[in-house]
Amino acid sequence: MITPLRVIIALCLIAPFVAMLWVSSYAKTDPALGGIPFFYWYQMLWVLISTALTMIAYKLWQHDQRSRTASGSHTSDDNKGGASK
């Protein structure tokens, strides 16, 4: 079942891929940060952003699974491929 929470989880996980695959948005040298060209520091910034977004997605997934288990609305299909408790 698609819920608003699961849409947020998906966006958190998809955003880094979109940002890194859209190379023309960061294929330049300016602005430099501490002498490091934009091309490099932008990618390194996304390493940190990706970590944070993945952590947020995981915490939201845990919350979603706990609330579904507590309400008794989960089925065998919901548990396929999900994280363990």
Phi, psi and omega in degrees: 000134179272122178239162177302324179296319179290331175293318178297318177301314180298318179296321177298324182276333182275328185308313179298324179295316179297316182298319183279331180279343177271070188298324183297342179285339181229013180276070179205168182260334182257144002276140177277148179237107182062033180085358179266125180300149181309318182308319183278312185289334176295317178293320179292326175297321179291337173297314179291317179297318180297320177299313180296316181294323178293319178297317178298315179299319180296315179296319178295322178296317178300315179299316180299315181293321178295318181290326178290321179292318181294325182276349179073020183263008181274151176238177180296332179291328181291335183273352180289125176075007181273168178283149178282162183280000000 
